[in-house]
Amino acid sequence: MSEANAWSYTWLDLYQYADGAQIVYTVEEISNDANYLVSYIVGEGTNGEVVWQITNTFVDVTPDTGDSIGSMFMLMIFSMAGVLLMVPAGRKKEHENEA
């Protein structure tokens, strides 16, 4: 399947019976990509035919590591440390100027 055929395929003239027993056809999407959730809808077409609609929906399975909060916390800590280091240096210069 491809975009050129509108991501669809039609099986025509399938046998309904084999050795007197009705044949049951199934369709299954086979994928190794955990980022897609497959769903199926089975219905009846306008001429009584069975219609399968298979939909692949993207699902972000990236684990939430909380890294954005951790990064913001670390940035805040380093910023505060930088300010605290500058304060004593400024006071030292004031004391040197007084002498």
C-alpha positions as CSV (number, residue, x, y, z in Angstrom):
1,M,0.0,0.0,0.0
2,S,1.1,3.5,-0.6
3,E,-0.1,7.1,-0.9
4,A,-0.6,6.5,-4.7
5,N,-3.4,4.0,-4.0
6,A,-4.9,6.0,-1.1
7,W,-3.5,3.5,1.4
8,S,-6.1,1.0,0.5
9,Y,-6.3,-2.5,-1.0
10,T,-9.2,-4.5,-2.3
11,W,-9.4,-8.3,-2.5
12,L,-11.8,-9.4,-5.2
13,D,-13.6,-12.7,-6.0
14,L,-12.6,-14.4,-2.7
15,Y,-14.1,-17.9,-2.3
16,Q,-16.9,-18.0,0.3
17,Y,-16.8,-21.7,0.9
18,A,-14.3,-24.5,0.9
19,D,-15.4,-28.1,1.3
20,G,-18.8,-27.0,2.2
21,A,-17.6,-24.8,5.1
22,Q,-17.8,-21.0,5.1
23,I,-14.3,-19.4,4.9
24,V,-13.6,-16.7,7.5
25,Y,-11.1,-14.1,6.3
26,T,-9.2,-11.9,8.7
27,V,-6.9,-8.9,8.2
28,E,-4.1,-8.0,10.6
29,E,-1.7,-5.1,10.6
30,I,1.8,-6.4,11.4
31,S,4.2,-3.8,12.7
32,N,7.2,-3.7,15.0
33,D,6.8,0.0,15.7
34,A,5.6,0.5,19.3
35,N,4.8,4.2,18.5
36,Y,1.7,3.1,16.6
37,L,-1.6,1.9,18.0
38,V,-3.6,-0.3,15.5
39,S,-7.4,-0.2,15.6
40,Y,-9.9,-2.1,13.5
41,I,-13.4,-1.4,12.3
42,V,-15.3,-4.1,10.4
43,G,-18.4,-3.2,8.6
44,E,-20.6,-3.8,5.5
45,G,-20.0,-2.0,2.2
46,T,-22.7,-0.6,-0.1
47,N,-22.9,-4.0,-2.0
48,G,-23.0,-6.2,1.1
49,E,-19.3,-6.8,1.1
50,V,-17.2,-6.9,4.2
51,V,-15.1,-3.7,4.7
52,W,-12.2,-3.5,7.1
53,Q,-10.8,-0.2,8.1
54,I,-7.4,-0.4,9.8
55,T,-6.0,2.7,11.4
56,N,-2.5,3.3,12.7
57,T,-2.4,6.1,15.3
58,F,0.9,7.6,16.4
59,V,1.3,7.3,20.2
60,D,4.4,8.9,21.8
61,V,5.8,6.2,24.0
62,T,8.8,8.2,25.1
63,P,9.1,7.7,28.9
64,D,8.6,10.8,30.9
65,T,11.9,11.2,32.7
66,G,11.0,14.5,34.3
67,D,14.2,15.9,32.8
68,S,12.7,19.3,32.0
69,I,12.0,19.9,35.7
70,G,15.4,18.5,36.7
71,S,17.1,20.8,34.1
72,M,15.2,23.9,35.3
73,F,16.1,23.0,39.0
74,M,19.8,22.6,38.1
75,L,19.8,25.9,36.2
76,M,18.2,27.7,39.2
77,I,20.8,26.1,41.6
78,F,23.7,27.2,39.4
79,S,22.3,30.7,38.9
80,M,21.9,31.1,42.7
81,A,25.4,29.8,43.3
82,G,26.8,32.2,40.8
83,V,25.0,35.1,42.5
84,L,26.2,34.0,45.9
85,L,29.8,33.8,44.7
86,M,29.7,37.3,43.2
87,V,28.4,38.9,46.5
88,P,31.5,38.1,48.6
89,A,33.8,39.2,45.7
90,G,31.9,42.5,45.6
91,R,32.2,43.0,49.4
92,K,36.0,42.2,49.2
93,K,36.5,45.0,46.7
94,E,34.5,47.4,48.9
95,H,36.8,46.6,51.8
96,E,39.9,47.0,49.6
97,N,38.8,50.4,48.5
98,E,38.2,51.6,52.1
99,A,41.8,50.7,53.1
